[in-house]
Every structure is written in structure tokens, then in C-alpha cells.
Amino acid sequence: MLKLNHLELFAGIGGFRRAFDLLGQDHGIGVPCAGFSEIDKSAKMTYKANYDLTDTLDLGDIELFTQDSKAIEDLPDFTVLTGGFPCQSFSMMGLQQGFDDERGNLFFNILKILSIKKPPFVLLENVRRLLTHDDKRTFTVICQSMRSLGYSVHYDVFNTQNFGLAQKRNRVFIFASRVPLPKSFEFNQKKVMLEFQGLVNSRNHSLQIQKDVLDILGRDVDRKYFLSEKIKPTILSDGTGNYFSKSTINCLVARPLTATMVKMHRANQDNYYSHDFLNSADPYSIAALDLPKTELLKKDIRRLTPKEALLLQGFSTDFYKKAFASGVSEFQLLKQAGNAVSVNTVYSILYYLFIREKLI
């Protein structure tokens, strides 16, 4: 049996692992996870509630773990190293200090493992801003560092919306290989999308597939998710001072989920939906309306629930239930969904690399 042993760094709630598990289930592949690293206690609760950790090492804090070369050497061998390494230092919303920020330096913990274990393949995810940060110097260092260890490096920006999820989410994926690749090999969104469409048409998959948000939004949810009359004017505001962006609600394809959506940004940054839209016989006509703020303020408007946020990232209802039953708060689940990698996108990349291209 084909095996894709993998190591998941900066695991969060296990978006990479979820994609591996589904791929293994759908295509008869062994996908053992050698180990995972994560320091957020709530994220680890969600992770442990949803995955079998019998033969999986908990690396804990990756900075502490990689200080011990012997500990790295003793890791079980693995084929693919994955990780959505911390992106705050590269994000438009972050400090943009790159490798001068300690969170940016965590990339070098990945390099320590690569230099000792030398796995054949690496798959990393980050914000699109990484490509241009510091006049492209940050990304240049990343690529040169991996090439110095014998890896060829390939990358492209992938949009979650193109892989069956109702969310606009552009992320750069970096694929690195120590294995010689065919001259015809390509790693880009267009190529992966083509294989994804064939996969969807064949129905030989277990992915969540959404036409738009109406496929996942609840029609009747608890009133606690609705905006109060006090906060509604702030949420619907188009901005103040030098900041202006038209606030709209009822987006059929959700805006990018963020870890900070728990703080409830304006409606031009986060996702909000009106009761009449969700319960209309023709919600598409309502979504097309451009109502003035005076009319919007009269409507019952709500935010996403944690379950809906997880569904928009490709996780299942069962995944949400297990996490919530383990004691993870809704606040933390929303944060985790915003931090997660989109399962469908990772699955599609893995399917392209290892099922269609048969790189191993």
C-alpha cells in the first residue's frame, strides 16, 4: 500500500492532517502522522478530540523541540513535512517585521528539521503577502534556504473558492521536493484546479462541496448570534476618517475568515447575514439588493456561528461537535477556524501531487 507518512508543524486544528486523512480514506492510502506541533491549548483540545494520536508524537513547542538535535534525529521517518507557519509577521494586518520578528524566525525551526531528517517533500502555507514582503527579500530567503538543503521550490497562490468552498481566501502554497521531478511537472492553481474538477465529477471524494454560503448557513439559529441594536451601526459603518470601504452583507461567497473575527469587525471585513435573506424563498434576489444603511439598520442581522466557520474551511459538522463536546469554547472555535488552512485546498494539492502525478 502507498504510504504518505507526514509531520504536521504549527498544526492548529489539523487542517493538513484532515486533508491527509480524507485522501487516505478516499484512495486507499496509508497516511500515518508521525507527529504534530502546536502550543495553543484550545487548538490542541480540538486536535486531540478529532484525531487518533496513538502513534503520533506531540512535539509541543517547536522552538524548544528543535533545540535538541537528538530529538529531531529520533523522529520517525516521514515523507511529507507540512505546516502553515505563523503568518502574523508577514500579514498586512501584522507588524510586517519579517525575520526581525520572533514569529517570523519560526521558519528556521522548519529548516532545522529539514536539515536533519531530509524528507522528500515539503508543503507549506502562508498569506499571499509573504510573496512581496520586504521587497520580496523575505520570500527570497525562504526559497534560498530550502534550495541550500537540496530542495527544488515551487509555489503559487491558491483561492479556497476554486476548490469547492464558499469562501474567498487567497493563500500561497510552497511545495519543495528533494526528489527529481518530471520536466513536465507544474505546480500552479490552474493545474490543480483541473484535477480537482475531474475529482468532483467522479464523486470519488469525501470533501465538503459548497455552491455558496446557503449550503452551510443555518436558517434558524440562537439569538445570541444576532447583532444588538447598539452595535449594529458600528458593524454596518462604511468607515471613518481616512478609512472607507462600503459595508455589505449577505455575500454569497464569504470574505476571508480571520482569527480576529471573534472581535466582530465591520461588515466590509467580516461576514454578516440578514434573517430575511436566510429565510427567503428567493435569497439570491435579496443578496443582489443594494439597500441604504437606513434600511439595513432595521433588519435582523447575524454573524457566522463557529460550526459555519469551520464548514467554510472544509471541516465537517462532526468535527465541530467533537471539539465543542471536549470543552472548547465557541470563542476559541471561531478563532481556530480563522487560523485554519482550508482542507479542500490541501486535499486537492495532495491529490494532484501524489495520486495524479504519482510523485512517490
N, C-alpha and C positions, 0 to 999 in steps of 0.2 A: 504493500500500500504506500502511495505517495504520502510523505510527511512534511509538514511545514511547521517545524518547531520554531517558536518565536519568543522573544523577550520584549516586554512592554514597559517602556520607561515613561515617566510622567503620565501615568496611566489614567488619572482622573477616575471616571466611572467605567473605563474599559471599552471605549469606542472601537479601538483597533481589535481588541480581543473579541468583541461581539461580532465584528465582521469576519474574523478568522473562524469563529465557532459556526456561524451560518454557512460559510463557504465549505467547511468540513462536512457539515450536515447535508448540504445540498449535493455535493460532488464526491462523497465517499473518500475524503482525505483526512489523514490524521493531523490534528492541529494542536499538539500539546504546547502549553505555555510554560516555559522554563522558569519564568519569574516576572515580577512586576515591581515597580517603584511608585510610591505615592505618599505624600506627607500629610495631606488634608484628611483629618479624622472622619469627617462626614462622607467624603468621597470614598474612603476605604470601607465604610459601612455599606454603602451602596454596592461597591465592587464585591465585597465578601457575601452579600446577600444574593448575588446573581451568578457567581461563578464557582465551580468546583476547584478548590485550592489544595486538594490532596497532594498533588505532586508539583505545586507551584511555589517557588521561593518568594517570600516577602522581603524585598531588598530595603524597604524603608526609605530613609533619606538618602537619595542618590549621591549627595555630596559626601556624606560620611562613608557610604559604602565604597565609593571609588577611591577613598584614601588608602585602602588596603588592597594592594595588587594581588595578594594571595587569594583574597575573597573573589576577585574578578576571575582569576585563573580557575578557581574551583567551581565556577558556574557551569551547569550542564551545557553542552554544545547546543547551538541553535542556528537556524538557517536565516531568520529574518529578525533584525532589530527594528522596533517601531517606537515612535514617540511623537507626541505633539508637545515639543519642548516649550517652556514658558515663553509667551509672546508679549508680555507687558512691555518689555524694554524695546520692542520693535513696533509696537502698535501706535497708530495715530493718537489714541486716547491715553497712551502711556507717557513715560518720561523721555522716550526715544534716546536713551543713552547707550544703546547697543552693548558692546562688550565692556564698556565702562561701568555698566550696571551689573550687580552681582547676579541678577536673574539671567542676564544675557550670557554670563560666564558659564551657566549650567550646560551650555552646548559642549563645553570642553570635557564635561563628565561623560558625555556620549563618546567623545574621541578616546578617552582612556579605555573604555570597554572595547571599542573597535580595534584599538592598537594591540590589545592582548588577546581577545577572542577571535578577531578577524572573521566574523560571519560573512557568508557570501553576499547577503543583501541587506540594505537599509531602506526603510521607508519612514520619512519624517513629514510632519505637517506644521504649518505656521501661517500667520496672517500675510496677506498679499504685500503689505507694506515692507516686509522683510526684503523683498527684491530691490527696493530703491533706498532703503535706509542708509544714511550717512554717505550719500552719493554712490551707493552700491558697494561701498567698501565692506560693510558687514557681511553681505551675501558672498562677496568675493573671498573673504576669509573662510567662510563655511565651506565653500566648494574646494578651495585650495587645500584646506586642512584634510578633507576626505580623500582628495586625489593623492596627497602625500602618503596616504596609507594604502594606496593601490586600488582605489575605487574610481570607476567612471561615474560621473554625476549627471543626472538628467532631472529636469524639473518643468513644471507648468502650473498654471492657475486653473483650479477646478471649481465649478459652481455647483453647489448642492442641488440647485433647482434642476440641473440637467441629469440627475440620477434618481429621479422618482420621488423627491421630497419637496413639499410646498414651501420652500424657504430659499431666498436669495442669500447665498453665503459663499463668497469667493475666498479660497484658501490656496496657498502654494503647497504643493506636494513635491518632495525631493526624493528621488529614487536613486540609490547608489548601488553599484554592483562590482564585486571582485571577479565575477565570472565573465569571461569573454562573451559579448553579446553579438547576435547576428548583425551583419551590415545593414540589413533592412529594418532593424529594430527602431521603433519610435516610442517616445513617452510623451504623450500630449493628450489634452482633454478630448480633442476630436476623435482620436483613435480609440480611446477608452469608451467614449460615448457610443461609438458604432457597435462595439462588442456588447455594451450594456443593453442597447436596443434589441439586439439579437437574443440576449438572455431573457429579457422581458417578454418578447414574442414567444419564446419557447416555454415560458412559465415554469422553468426549471430553477426556481429560486424560492427563498423564504423571506424576501425583503418586504418592508412596508412600501407600498407604491401609492402615491397620492397625486391626484389630478390638481387639486388646490386645497386650501385650508378647510373647505367644507367637508372634506373626507375625514377630518380628525377633530373638528371643533364640536364640543357638546352643545346641544340646543337648550338645555335647562340645567344650569349649574348653580351652586350655592351663591347666595347674595354677597358673600364675603369677597368675591372676585370682582364685584362691580365698583365703579368709581363713585366716591362720595360727591355730593353736590359741592363740597368745599374744594376738593382737589381737581374737579373736572375742568374748570377754567385754565388751570396751570397746565394740565396734560394736553389740552386742545390748543394751547397758545402756539402761535407761529414763531415765537421767539422775542427777544428783547435786545435793545442796544444794537451792536454790530452783527448779531446772530439772527438770521432769518431763514426759515425753511418751512414751507407750507405743511401744516399738520393734516394728515388724512388718516382715516380709519377704514376698517373693512377691506384691507388688502387681501386679494385672493391668493397671492403668494407672499408669505411673511417676510418682513425685513429680517436681517441677520439677528439671530439671538445672541445676547451678550450676558456675561456673568453678572453684570450690574443691572440687568433688567428688573431685578428684585426691588430696586430703588424707584422704579417707575419713572422713566424719562418721558419727555414729551411724545406726542403721537407721531412725530416725524422721525423718531428714533426707535420706538418700541411698537408692539403690536396690540391694537385695541379693536374690539368688535362690538357692534350695537345689537341689542336684543332683537330688534325688528329685522335686521339683516340675517341673523342666525335662524329665525323662525318664520321667515317669509316663504311664500310659495314660489317666489322668483327672486332669490337673493342676488343674482347677477345684475338685475336692474338696479337694485339698491346700491350695490358696490360701485356702480357707474355714476351715481349721483355726486354732484359737487355742491354739497349743501353749505350755506353760510354758517359761521360759528353760532349765530343766534339760534339756528335750528338744531345744530349738533348738541348744544348745551341742554336741550330739552329731552334728549334721548338717554335711555339706559345703556351705559357703555361699560364693558368689562375688559379685563386683561386676560392673558393666557393663564391657564391652570398649569401646574407642574407636569401633569400627565400629558397635556397637549404639547408642551415644550419638548418633552422627551420624544414624543411621537414625531415631531418635526425634525428631530435629529436621527430618526430611524430606529429608535428603541421601541420595544413593544409595551402594551398595556401591562402584561405580566411582569416585565422588568420594573415598571413603576410600582406595581403592587408589592413586589418583594422588597424593594427599597423602603417604601413607606411603612410596611409591616415590621421592618427591622428597627424602626425608630428614627429614621432620617426625616427631618422637618421639611415642610413644603418650601420654606425659605431656602434651605440648602439644596433641595432638588431643582429649584429654578436656577440657582447659581450653577449647579453641576451641568444642567442642560446647556446653559450658555457657554460653558467652558469646553463642552464635549466636541469630539471630532464626529462628523456626520458618518454614520455607519454605512449607508448606501454608497457613498463616495469611496470609502476604503475598500469595501467589498468589490466594487466594480474594478478598482485598480488591481486588487489581488487576483480577481478572475482573469483579467486581461494578461497579467504577468505570468501567472502560474498554471492557468487552465488553457487559455488560448495560445499564448506564446511558448508555454511549456519550458520555462527557463531552468527548471530542475527536472 
